[in-house]
Amino acid sequence: GTLVNVGGAEAYRRTSEGYNVIRSLTPCKKEKRVPPVPAAGPPALPDEKCDWRMDGRVVLADHRWYPTVATLADGRLIVVGGSKQSTGINIDNLNVPTYEFYPREAGGSSIHMPFLVDTMPFNLYPGLHLLPNGRLFVWANNKAMEFDYMTNTVAKVHPDIPGPPRSYPLTGSSVLLPLDPRNNYKTEVIVFGGSEGMFPPAWNSSKGADSFARIDLSSEAPEWEIETMPLPRVMPDGVILADGTVFISNGAARGVAGYNVSVRVKASNPVMVPVIYSPLRPPGKRFRKMARARVPRMYHSVSLLLPNGQVLVAGANPIDKPTEAPPSWLRWGTEFRVEAFSPPYLFSGRRRLEVVKAPARLAYGRRFWVTVRHVLRPRSGRRPPRLEAALVHTG
């Protein structure tokens, strides 16, 4: 697939302003050596695979800092929200209450979304999840709705999310739970973490939120079910694992996301212990603490599932300019180390299945066959073991 990155920030050193820029990267099969950046500045990116591509003629309709991007069923991208420039908290004259599509139709422009006005000032990085019914589940601040982007209408308004606002800088996270035949393919979303420090000066000392909200959108009258995480966490990352559980990592126990010159770092007490959430277990038995991480990861951290079943954990930059030599007052600087987390299923002792043959393309509603090796054979007189397969979008 192709990685697409949109929006950006102000100019810095040899990097130009990127608020309306669209960048794409298509991986290549063979490793390609990237030439060093000359002293005069970065060269124009070549129009070929293996390098980032930017076309100055193809840009966003609006300038956006901290928007959210989601892939739609037809392969297009929808870009939602953001602000006109970097800010500690969104304000009216910076708010970008619009959405747009990429690729954009000829003559197309951005479209107003009142939801992004109603959720001020906590609406940066709005949560987006494409649902089986074709709508978008959108949440920001403590509001949630289902949005029909084909008709530009609000299809359904959901109850407010209990707990504090969970959008930047009180950053929480969300996951659309796996669609699973064991619960009749319920469509459920979880929203978790955040910070209790609504406004400065309480930001730096505010507690991270340990509340965890879950909603069944398949229900005729959806309501939020509230659980408590083992650890409070602002700026958490959530990743669906290969077995349908959710890996929650990174973040801080105090403060909020962001930084500025006067307050310097706004978060502290990094949360080093990740947890795994098992959605099919009964309430009270869904969270398990995992092995402690070695690297603190707060603002600007990421995690993603790898094809081998591990989770890649990287990033962290709690100051305004990345640096290999942080100032003496800074306890946590720019982080260049990368970690890999191995979930419990990699230690089962069982030989993993090996896919020998599989179709290159799948079609909706069509049966397909996959050939595998190393299937467990049943003992004499016993039923064969049940095999479960999941279609997982890594990354």
Contacts in CASP RR format, 6 or more apart in sequence:
PFRMAT RR
TARGET T0000
AUTHOR 0000-0000-0000
METHOD contacts of the structure
MODEL  1
GTLVNVGGAEAYRRTSEGYNVIRSLTPCKKEKRVPPVPAAGPPALPDEKC
DWRMDGRVVLADHRWYPTVATLADGRLIVVGGSKQSTGINIDNLNVPTYE
FYPREAGGSSIHMPFLVDTMPFNLYPGLHLLPNGRLFVWANNKAMEFDYM
TNTVAKVHPDIPGPPRSYPLTGSSVLLPLDPRNNYKTEVIVFGGSEGMFP
PAWNSSKGADSFARIDLSSEAPEWEIETMPLPRVMPDGVILADGTVFISN
GAARGVAGYNVSVRVKASNPVMVPVIYSPLRPPGKRFRKMARARVPRMYH
SVSLLLPNGQVLVAGANPIDKPTEAPPSWLRWGTEFRVEAFSPPYLFSGR
RRLEVVKAPARLAYGRRFWVTVRHVLRPRSGRRPPRLEAALVHTG
1 26 0 8 1.000
1 27 0 8 1.000
2 24 0 8 1.000
2 25 0 8 1.000
2 26 0 8 1.000
3 24 0 8 1.000
3 25 0 8 1.000
3 26 0 8 1.000
3 27 0 8 1.000
4 22 0 8 1.000
4 23 0 8 1.000
4 24 0 8 1.000
4 69 0 8 1.000
4 77 0 8 1.000
4 102 0 8 1.000
5 22 0 8 1.000
5 23 0 8 1.000
5 24 0 8 1.000
5 25 0 8 1.000
6 21 0 8 1.000
6 22 0 8 1.000
6 23 0 8 1.000
6 60 0 8 1.000
6 64 0 8 1.000
6 67 0 8 1.000
6 69 0 8 1.000
6 77 0 8 1.000
6 79 0 8 1.000
6 102 0 8 1.000
7 18 0 8 1.000
7 19 0 8 1.000
7 20 0 8 1.000
7 21 0 8 1.000
7 22 0 8 1.000
7 60 0 8 1.000
7 63 0 8 1.000
7 64 0 8 1.000
7 65 0 8 1.000
7 67 0 8 1.000
8 18 0 8 1.000
8 19 0 8 1.000
8 21 0 8 1.000
8 64 0 8 1.000
8 65 0 8 1.000
9 17 0 8 1.000
9 18 0 8 1.000
9 19 0 8 1.000
9 65 0 8 1.000
9 85 0 8 1.000
9 86 0 8 1.000
10 17 0 8 1.000
10 19 0 8 1.000
10 85 0 8 1.000
10 86 0 8 1.000
11 17 0 8 1.000
11 18 0 8 1.000
12 321 0 8 1.000
14 37 0 8 1.000
14 41 0 8 1.000
14 42 0 8 1.000
15 42 0 8 1.000
19 60 0 8 1.000
19 63 0 8 1.000
19 64 0 8 1.000
19 65 0 8 1.000
19 84 0 8 1.000
19 85 0 8 1.000
20 59 0 8 1.000
20 60 0 8 1.000
20 61 0 8 1.000
20 62 0 8 1.000
20 63 0 8 1.000
20 64 0 8 1.000
21 54 0 8 1.000
21 56 0 8 1.000
21 59 0 8 1.000
21 60 0 8 1.000
22 54 0 8 1.000
22 55 0 8 1.000
22 58 0 8 1.000
22 59 0 8 1.000
22 60 0 8 1.000
22 102 0 8 1.000
23 52 0 8 1.000
23 53 0 8 1.000
23 54 0 8 1.000
24 52 0 8 1.000
24 53 0 8 1.000
25 51 0 8 1.000
25 52 0 8 1.000
25 53 0 8 1.000
26 49 0 8 1.000
26 50 0 8 1.000
26 53 0 8 1.000
27 49 0 8 1.000
27 50 0 8 1.000
28 49 0 8 1.000
28 50 0 8 1.000
32 50 0 8 1.000
32 51 0 8 1.000
34 51 0 8 1.000
35 43 0 8 1.000
37 43 0 8 1.000
45 51 0 8 1.000
45 52 0 8 1.000
45 53 0 8 1.000
45 54 0 8 1.000
47 53 0 8 1.000
60 79 0 8 1.000
60 100 0 8 1.000
60 102 0 8 1.000
60 110 0 8 1.000
61 98 0 8 1.000
61 100 0 8 1.000
61 104 0 8 1.000
61 108 0 8 1.000
61 109 0 8 1.000
61 110 0 8 1.000
62 96 0 8 1.000
62 98 0 8 1.000
62 100 0 8 1.000
62 110 0 8 1.000
63 84 0 8 1.000
63 85 0 8 1.000
63 96 0 8 1.000
64 79 0 8 1.000
64 81 0 8 1.000
64 82 0 8 1.000
64 83 0 8 1.000
64 84 0 8 1.000
64 96 0 8 1.000
65 82 0 8 1.000
65 83 0 8 1.000
65 84 0 8 1.000
65 85 0 8 1.000
65 86 0 8 1.000
65 87 0 8 1.000
65 124 0 8 1.000
66 82 0 8 1.000
66 83 0 8 1.000
66 124 0 8 1.000
66 125 0 8 1.000
66 168 0 8 1.000
67 79 0 8 1.000
67 80 0 8 1.000
67 81 0 8 1.000
67 82 0 8 1.000
67 96 0 8 1.000
67 125 0 8 1.000
68 79 0 8 1.000
68 80 0 8 1.000
68 81 0 8 1.000
68 125 0 8 1.000
68 126 0 8 1.000
68 127 0 8 1.000
68 128 0 8 1.000
69 77 0 8 1.000
69 78 0 8 1.000
69 79 0 8 1.000
69 80 0 8 1.000
69 128 0 8 1.000
70 77 0 8 1.000
70 78 0 8 1.000
70 80 0 8 1.000
70 128 0 8 1.000
70 129 0 8 1.000
70 130 0 8 1.000
70 136 0 8 1.000
71 77 0 8 1.000
71 130 0 8 1.000
72 78 0 8 1.000
72 101 0 8 1.000
72 130 0 8 1.000
72 149 0 8 1.000
73 130 0 8 1.000
73 134 0 8 1.000
76 101 0 8 1.000
76 102 0 8 1.000
76 103 0 8 1.000
77 101 0 8 1.000
77 102 0 8 1.000
78 99 0 8 1.000
78 100 0 8 1.000
78 101 0 8 1.000
78 128 0 8 1.000
78 136 0 8 1.000
78 149 0 8 1.000
79 99 0 8 1.000
79 100 0 8 1.000
79 101 0 8 1.000
79 102 0 8 1.000
80 99 0 8 1.000
80 113 0 8 1.000
80 116 0 8 1.000
80 126 0 8 1.000
80 128 0 8 1.000
80 138 0 8 1.000
81 96 0 8 1.000
81 97 0 8 1.000
81 98 0 8 1.000
81 99 0 8 1.000
81 113 0 8 1.000
81 116 0 8 1.000
81 123 0 8 1.000
81 124 0 8 1.000
81 126 0 8 1.000
82 90 0 8 1.000
82 95 0 8 1.000
82 96 0 8 1.000
82 116 0 8 1.000
82 123 0 8 1.000
82 124 0 8 1.000
82 125 0 8 1.000
83 90 0 8 1.000
83 91 0 8 1.000
83 94 0 8 1.000
83 95 0 8 1.000
83 96 0 8 1.000
83 124 0 8 1.000
84 93 0 8 1.000
84 94 0 8 1.000
84 95 0 8 1.000
84 96 0 8 1.000
85 94 0 8 1.000
87 94 0 8 1.000
88 169 0 8 1.000
88 258 0 8 1.000
88 260 0 8 1.000
89 121 0 8 1.000
89 122 0 8 1.000
89 169 0 8 1.000
89 199 0 8 1.000
90 120 0 8 1.000
90 121 0 8 1.000
90 122 0 8 1.000
90 123 0 8 1.000
90 124 0 8 1.000
91 121 0 8 1.000
92 120 0 8 1.000
95 116 0 8 1.000
95 117 0 8 1.000
95 120 0 8 1.000
95 123 0 8 1.000
96 116 0 8 1.000
97 112 0 8 1.000
97 113 0 8 1.000
97 114 0 8 1.000
97 115 0 8 1.000
97 116 0 8 1.000
97 117 0 8 1.000
98 110 0 8 1.000
98 111 0 8 1.000
98 112 0 8 1.000
98 113 0 8 1.000
98 116 0 8 1.000
99 110 0 8 1.000
99 111 0 8 1.000
99 113 0 8 1.000
99 149 0 8 1.000
100 108 0 8 1.000
100 109 0 8 1.000
100 110 0 8 1.000
100 111 0 8 1.000
111 152 0 8 1.000
113 147 0 8 1.000
115 138 0 8 1.000
115 140 0 8 1.000
115 143 0 8 1.000
115 145 0 8 1.000
115 147 0 8 1.000
115 154 0 8 1.000
116 123 0 8 1.000
116 126 0 8 1.000
116 140 0 8 1.000
118 143 0 8 1.000
119 126 0 8 1.000
119 140 0 8 1.000
119 141 0 8 1.000
119 143 0 8 1.000
119 167 0 8 1.000
120 141 0 8 1.000
122 140 0 8 1.000
122 141 0 8 1.000
122 165 0 8 1.000
122 166 0 8 1.000
122 167 0 8 1.000
122 168 0 8 1.000
122 170 0 8 1.000
123 140 0 8 1.000
123 141 0 8 1.000
123 167 0 8 1.000
124 167 0 8 1.000
124 168 0 8 1.000
124 169 0 8 1.000
125 167 0 8 1.000
125 168 0 8 1.000
125 171 0 8 1.000
126 138 0 8 1.000
126 139 0 8 1.000
126 140 0 8 1.000
126 167 0 8 1.000
127 137 0 8 1.000
127 138 0 8 1.000
127 139 0 8 1.000
127 140 0 8 1.000
127 167 0 8 1.000
127 174 0 8 1.000
128 136 0 8 1.000
128 137 0 8 1.000
128 138 0 8 1.000
129 136 0 8 1.000
129 137 0 8 1.000
129 174 0 8 1.000
129 176 0 8 1.000
129 189 0 8 1.000
130 136 0 8 1.000
130 137 0 8 1.000
130 176 0 8 1.000
131 137 0 8 1.000
131 146 0 8 1.000
131 176 0 8 1.000
131 187 0 8 1.000
131 217 0 8 1.000
132 179 0 8 1.000
132 185 0 8 1.000
132 187 0 8 1.000
133 146 0 8 1.000
133 187 0 8 1.000
135 146 0 8 1.000
135 147 0 8 1.000
135 148 0 8 1.000
135 149 0 8 1.000
135 155 0 8 1.000
135 156 0 8 1.000
136 146 0 8 1.000
136 147 0 8 1.000
136 148 0 8 1.000
136 149 0 8 1.000
137 144 0 8 1.000
137 145 0 8 1.000
137 146 0 8 1.000
137 147 0 8 1.000
137 176 0 8 1.000
137 189 0 8 1.000
137 217 0 8 1.000
138 144 0 8 1.000
138 145 0 8 1.000
138 146 0 8 1.000
138 147 0 8 1.000
139 145 0 8 1.000
139 161 0 8 1.000
139 166 0 8 1.000
139 174 0 8 1.000
139 189 0 8 1.000
139 191 0 8 1.000
140 167 0 8 1.000
141 165 0 8 1.000
141 166 0 8 1.000
141 167 0 8 1.000
142 160 0 8 1.000
142 161 0 8 1.000
142 162 0 8 1.000
142 163 0 8 1.000
142 164 0 8 1.000
142 165 0 8 1.000
142 166 0 8 1.000
143 160 0 8 1.000
143 161 0 8 1.000
144 157 0 8 1.000
144 158 0 8 1.000
144 159 0 8 1.000
144 160 0 8 1.000
144 161 0 8 1.000
144 191 0 8 1.000
144 215 0 8 1.000
145 154 0 8 1.000
145 155 0 8 1.000
145 156 0 8 1.000
145 157 0 8 1.000
145 158 0 8 1.000
146 154 0 8 1.000
146 155 0 8 1.000
146 156 0 8 1.000
146 158 0 8 1.000
146 217 0 8 1.000
147 153 0 8 1.000
147 154 0 8 1.000
147 155 0 8 1.000
148 154 0 8 1.000
148 155 0 8 1.000
158 215 0 8 1.000
158 217 0 8 1.000
158 222 0 8 1.000
159 222 0 8 1.000
159 223 0 8 1.000
159 224 0 8 1.000
161 191 0 8 1.000
161 213 0 8 1.000
161 224 0 8 1.000
162 211 0 8 1.000
162 213 0 8 1.000
162 224 0 8 1.000
162 226 0 8 1.000
163 209 0 8 1.000
163 211 0 8 1.000
163 213 0 8 1.000
164 170 0 8 1.000
164 194 0 8 1.000
164 195 0 8 1.000
164 196 0 8 1.000
164 197 0 8 1.000
164 198 0 8 1.000
164 209 0 8 1.000
164 211 0 8 1.000
165 198 0 8 1.000
166 172 0 8 1.000
166 173 0 8 1.000
166 191 0 8 1.000
166 192 0 8 1.000
166 193 0 8 1.000
166 194 0 8 1.000
166 209 0 8 1.000
168 257 0 8 1.000
168 258 0 8 1.000
169 195 0 8 1.000
169 203 0 8 1.000
169 256 0 8 1.000
169 257 0 8 1.000
169 258 0 8 1.000
169 266 0 8 1.000
170 194 0 8 1.000
170 195 0 8 1.000
170 196 0 8 1.000
170 197 0 8 1.000
170 198 0 8 1.000
170 209 0 8 1.000
170 234 0 8 1.000
170 256 0 8 1.000
170 257 0 8 1.000
171 194 0 8 1.000
171 195 0 8 1.000
171 234 0 8 1.000
171 235 0 8 1.000
171 256 0 8 1.000
171 257 0 8 1.000
172 191 0 8 1.000
172 192 0 8 1.000
172 193 0 8 1.000
172 194 0 8 1.000
172 209 0 8 1.000
172 233 0 8 1.000
172 234 0 8 1.000
172 235 0 8 1.000
172 236 0 8 1.000
173 191 0 8 1.000
173 192 0 8 1.000
173 193 0 8 1.000
173 236 0 8 1.000
173 237 0 8 1.000
173 238 0 8 1.000
173 248 0 8 1.000
174 189 0 8 1.000
174 190 0 8 1.000
174 191 0 8 1.000
174 192 0 8 1.000
175 189 0 8 1.000
175 190 0 8 1.000
175 238 0 8 1.000
175 239 0 8 1.000
175 240 0 8 1.000
175 246 0 8 1.000
176 187 0 8 1.000
176 188 0 8 1.000
176 189 0 8 1.000
177 186 0 8 1.000
177 188 0 8 1.000
177 189 0 8 1.000
177 190 0 8 1.000
177 240 0 8 1.000
177 246 0 8 1.000
177 279 0 8 1.000
178 240 0 8 1.000
178 244 0 8 1.000
178 279 0 8 1.000
178 390 0 8 1.000
179 185 0 8 1.000
179 186 0 8 1.000
179 187 0 8 1.000
180 186 0 8 1.000
180 244 0 8 1.000
180 280 0 8 1.000
182 280 0 8 1.000
183 280 0 8 1.000
184 218 0 8 1.000
185 218 0 8 1.000
186 216 0 8 1.000
186 218 0 8 1.000
187 216 0 8 1.000
187 217 0 8 1.000
187 218 0 8 1.000
188 214 0 8 1.000
188 215 0 8 1.000
188 216 0 8 1.000
188 217 0 8 1.000
188 218 0 8 1.000
188 279 0 8 1.000
189 214 0 8 1.000
189 215 0 8 1.000
189 217 0 8 1.000
190 212 0 8 1.000
190 213 0 8 1.000
190 214 0 8 1.000
190 246 0 8 1.000
190 277 0 8 1.000
190 279 0 8 1.000
191 212 0 8 1.000
191 213 0 8 1.000
191 214 0 8 1.000
192 209 0 8 1.000
192 211 0 8 1.000
192 212 0 8 1.000
192 213 0 8 1.000
192 229 0 8 1.000
192 233 0 8 1.000
192 236 0 8 1.000
192 248 0 8 1.000
193 208 0 8 1.000
193 209 0 8 1.000
193 210 0 8 1.000
193 211 0 8 1.000
193 212 0 8 1.000
193 229 0 8 1.000
193 232 0 8 1.000
193 233 0 8 1.000
193 234 0 8 1.000
193 236 0 8 1.000
194 208 0 8 1.000
194 209 0 8 1.000
194 233 0 8 1.000
194 234 0 8 1.000
194 235 0 8 1.000
194 236 0 8 1.000
195 203 0 8 1.000
195 206 0 8 1.000
195 207 0 8 1.000
195 208 0 8 1.000
195 209 0 8 1.000
195 234 0 8 1.000
195 255 0 8 1.000
195 256 0 8 1.000
196 206 0 8 1.000
196 207 0 8 1.000
196 208 0 8 1.000
196 209 0 8 1.000
197 203 0 8 1.000
197 206 0 8 1.000
197 207 0 8 1.000
197 255 0 8 1.000
197 256 0 8 1.000
200 263 0 8 1.000
203 255 0 8 1.000
203 256 0 8 1.000
203 263 0 8 1.000
203 266 0 8 1.000
204 254 0 8 1.000
204 255 0 8 1.000
204 256 0 8 1.000
204 263 0 8 1.000
204 266 0 8 1.000
204 267 0 8 1.000
204 268 0 8 1.000
205 254 0 8 1.000
205 255 0 8 1.000
206 254 0 8 1.000
206 255 0 8 1.000
206 256 0 8 1.000
207 232 0 8 1.000
207 253 0 8 1.000
207 254 0 8 1.000
207 255 0 8 1.000
208 232 0 8 1.000
208 233 0 8 1.000
208 234 0 8 1.000
208 252 0 8 1.000
208 253 0 8 1.000
208 254 0 8 1.000
208 255 0 8 1.000
209 232 0 8 1.000
209 233 0 8 1.000
209 234 0 8 1.000
210 228 0 8 1.000
210 229 0 8 1.000
210 230 0 8 1.000
210 231 0 8 1.000
210 232 0 8 1.000
210 233 0 8 1.000
211 226 0 8 1.000
211 227 0 8 1.000
211 228 0 8 1.000
211 229 0 8 1.000
212 226 0 8 1.000
212 227 0 8 1.000
212 228 0 8 1.000
212 229 0 8 1.000
212 277 0 8 1.000
213 224 0 8 1.000
213 225 0 8 1.000
213 226 0 8 1.000
213 227 0 8 1.000
214 224 0 8 1.000
214 225 0 8 1.000
214 226 0 8 1.000
214 227 0 8 1.000
214 279 0 8 1.000
215 222 0 8 1.000
215 223 0 8 1.000
215 224 0 8 1.000
215 225 0 8 1.000
216 222 0 8 1.000
216 225 0 8 1.000
225 283 0 8 1.000
227 283 0 8 1.000
227 284 0 8 1.000
227 286 0 8 1.000
227 287 0 8 1.000
229 248 0 8 1.000
229 275 0 8 1.000
229 287 0 8 1.000
230 273 0 8 1.000
230 275 0 8 1.000
230 287 0 8 1.000
230 289 0 8 1.000
231 253 0 8 1.000
231 271 0 8 1.000
231 273 0 8 1.000
231 275 0 8 1.000
231 289 0 8 1.000
232 253 0 8 1.000
232 271 0 8 1.000
233 248 0 8 1.000
233 250 0 8 1.000
233 251 0 8 1.000
233 252 0 8 1.000
233 253 0 8 1.000
233 271 0 8 1.000
234 251 0 8 1.000
234 252 0 8 1.000
234 253 0 8 1.000
234 254 0 8 1.000
234 255 0 8 1.000
234 256 0 8 1.000
234 257 0 8 1.000
234 267 0 8 1.000
235 250 0 8 1.000
235 251 0 8 1.000
235 252 0 8 1.000
235 257 0 8 1.000
235 267 0 8 1.000
235 298 0 8 1.000
235 299 0 8 1.000
235 301 0 8 1.000
236 248 0 8 1.000
236 249 0 8 1.000
236 250 0 8 1.000
236 251 0 8 1.000
236 271 0 8 1.000
237 248 0 8 1.000
237 249 0 8 1.000
237 250 0 8 1.000
237 251 0 8 1.000
237 301 0 8 1.000
237 302 0 8 1.000
237 303 0 8 1.000
237 313 0 8 1.000
238 246 0 8 1.000
238 247 0 8 1.000
238 248 0 8 1.000
238 249 0 8 1.000
238 303 0 8 1.000
239 246 0 8 1.000
239 247 0 8 1.000
239 249 0 8 1.000
239 303 0 8 1.000
239 304 0 8 1.000
239 305 0 8 1.000
239 311 0 8 1.000
240 246 0 8 1.000
240 247 0 8 1.000
240 305 0 8 1.000
240 392 0 8 1.000
241 247 0 8 1.000
241 276 0 8 1.000
241 305 0 8 1.000
241 309 0 8 1.000
241 311 0 8 1.000
241 343 0 8 1.000
241 345 0 8 1.000
242 305 0 8 1.000
242 309 0 8 1.000
242 343 0 8 1.000
242 345 0 8 1.000
242 390 0 8 1.000
242 392 0 8 1.000
243 343 0 8 1.000
243 345 0 8 1.000
243 390 0 8 1.000
244 279 0 8 1.000
244 390 0 8 1.000
245 276 0 8 1.000
245 277 0 8 1.000
245 278 0 8 1.000
245 279 0 8 1.000
245 343 0 8 1.000
246 276 0 8 1.000
246 277 0 8 1.000
246 279 0 8 1.000
247 274 0 8 1.000
247 275 0 8 1.000
247 276 0 8 1.000
247 290 0 8 1.000
247 303 0 8 1.000
247 311 0 8 1.000
247 341 0 8 1.000
247 343 0 8 1.000
248 274 0 8 1.000
248 275 0 8 1.000
248 276 0 8 1.000
248 277 0 8 1.000
249 274 0 8 1.000
249 293 0 8 1.000
249 297 0 8 1.000
249 303 0 8 1.000
249 311 0 8 1.000
249 313 0 8 1.000
249 341 0 8 1.000
250 271 0 8 1.000
250 274 0 8 1.000
250 297 0 8 1.000
250 298 0 8 1.000
250 301 0 8 1.000
250 303 0 8 1.000
250 313 0 8 1.000
250 316 0 8 1.000
251 267 0 8 1.000
251 270 0 8 1.000
251 271 0 8 1.000
251 297 0 8 1.000
251 298 0 8 1.000
251 301 0 8 1.000
252 267 0 8 1.000
252 268 0 8 1.000
252 269 0 8 1.000
252 270 0 8 1.000
252 271 0 8 1.000
252 298 0 8 1.000
253 268 0 8 1.000
253 269 0 8 1.000
253 270 0 8 1.000
253 271 0 8 1.000
254 267 0 8 1.000
254 268 0 8 1.000
254 269 0 8 1.000
255 266 0 8 1.000
255 267 0 8 1.000
255 268 0 8 1.000
256 266 0 8 1.000
256 267 0 8 1.000
257 266 0 8 1.000
257 267 0 8 1.000
257 299 0 8 1.000
258 266 0 8 1.000
258 267 0 8 1.000
258 299 0 8 1.000
258 318 0 8 1.000
259 265 0 8 1.000
259 266 0 8 1.000
259 299 0 8 1.000
259 318 0 8 1.000
259 319 0 8 1.000
259 320 0 8 1.000
260 266 0 8 1.000
260 320 0 8 1.000
261 320 0 8 1.000
264 319 0 8 1.000
264 329 0 8 1.000
264 330 0 8 1.000
265 318 0 8 1.000
265 319 0 8 1.000
265 330 0 8 1.000
265 331 0 8 1.000
265 332 0 8 1.000
266 299 0 8 1.000
266 318 0 8 1.000
267 298 0 8 1.000
267 299 0 8 1.000
267 318 0 8 1.000
268 331 0 8 1.000
270 296 0 8 1.000
270 297 0 8 1.000
270 298 0 8 1.000
270 332 0 8 1.000
272 292 0 8 1.000
272 293 0 8 1.000
272 294 0 8 1.000
272 296 0 8 1.000
273 289 0 8 1.000
273 290 0 8 1.000
273 292 0 8 1.000
273 293 0 8 1.000
274 289 0 8 1.000
274 290 0 8 1.000
274 291 0 8 1.000
274 293 0 8 1.000
274 341 0 8 1.000
275 287 0 8 1.000
275 288 0 8 1.000
275 289 0 8 1.000
275 290 0 8 1.000
276 287 0 8 1.000
276 288 0 8 1.000
276 290 0 8 1.000
276 343 0 8 1.000
276 344 0 8 1.000
277 286 0 8 1.000
277 287 0 8 1.000
278 285 0 8 1.000
278 286 0 8 1.000
278 287 0 8 1.000
278 288 0 8 1.000
279 286 0 8 1.000
290 341 0 8 1.000
291 341 0 8 1.000
293 313 0 8 1.000
293 339 0 8 1.000
293 341 0 8 1.000
294 339 0 8 1.000
295 313 0 8 1.000
295 316 0 8 1.000
295 335 0 8 1.000
295 337 0 8 1.000
295 339 0 8 1.000
296 316 0 8 1.000
296 332 0 8 1.000
296 335 0 8 1.000
297 313 0 8 1.000
297 314 0 8 1.000
297 315 0 8 1.000
297 316 0 8 1.000
297 335 0 8 1.000
298 316 0 8 1.000
298 318 0 8 1.000
298 332 0 8 1.000
299 316 0 8 1.000
299 317 0 8 1.000
299 318 0 8 1.000
300 315 0 8 1.000
300 316 0 8 1.000
300 317 0 8 1.000
300 318 0 8 1.000
301 313 0 8 1.000
301 314 0 8 1.000
301 315 0 8 1.000
301 316 0 8 1.000
301 335 0 8 1.000
302 313 0 8 1.000
302 314 0 8 1.000
302 315 0 8 1.000
303 311 0 8 1.000
303 312 0 8 1.000
303 313 0 8 1.000
303 314 0 8 1.000
303 341 0 8 1.000
304 311 0 8 1.000
304 312 0 8 1.000
304 394 0 8 1.000
304 395 0 8 1.000
305 311 0 8 1.000
305 312 0 8 1.000
305 392 0 8 1.000
305 394 0 8 1.000
305 395 0 8 1.000
306 312 0 8 1.000
306 340 0 8 1.000
306 394 0 8 1.000
306 395 0 8 1.000
307 394 0 8 1.000
309 343 0 8 1.000
309 345 0 8 1.000
309 346 0 8 1.000
310 340 0 8 1.000
310 341 0 8 1.000
310 342 0 8 1.000
310 343 0 8 1.000
310 346 0 8 1.000
311 340 0 8 1.000
311 341 0 8 1.000
311 343 0 8 1.000
312 338 0 8 1.000
312 339 0 8 1.000
312 340 0 8 1.000
313 338 0 8 1.000
313 339 0 8 1.000
313 340 0 8 1.000
313 341 0 8 1.000
314 335 0 8 1.000
314 337 0 8 1.000
314 338 0 8 1.000
314 339 0 8 1.000
315 335 0 8 1.000
315 336 0 8 1.000
315 338 0 8 1.000
316 332 0 8 1.000
316 333 0 8 1.000
316 334 0 8 1.000
316 335 0 8 1.000
317 333 0 8 1.000
317 334 0 8 1.000
317 335 0 8 1.000
318 330 0 8 1.000
318 332 0 8 1.000
318 333 0 8 1.000
319 326 0 8 1.000
319 330 0 8 1.000
319 333 0 8 1.000
319 334 0 8 1.000
322 334 0 8 1.000
323 333 0 8 1.000
323 334 0 8 1.000
324 334 0 8 1.000
324 336 0 8 1.000
326 332 0 8 1.000
326 333 0 8 1.000
326 334 0 8 1.000
350 376 0 8 1.000
351 374 0 8 1.000
352 374 0 8 1.000
353 372 0 8 1.000
353 373 0 8 1.000
353 374 0 8 1.000
353 375 0 8 1.000
354 372 0 8 1.000
354 373 0 8 1.000
354 374 0 8 1.000
355 370 0 8 1.000
355 371 0 8 1.000
355 372 0 8 1.000
356 371 0 8 1.000
356 372 0 8 1.000
356 373 0 8 1.000
357 369 0 8 1.000
357 370 0 8 1.000
357 371 0 8 1.000
358 368 0 8 1.000
358 370 0 8 1.000
358 371 0 8 1.000
359 368 0 8 1.000
359 369 0 8 1.000
359 370 0 8 1.000
362 368 0 8 1.000
370 389 0 8 1.000
375 385 0 8 1.000
375 387 0 8 1.000
376 385 0 8 1.000
377 384 0 8 1.000
378 384 0 8 1.000
378 385 0 8 1.000
END
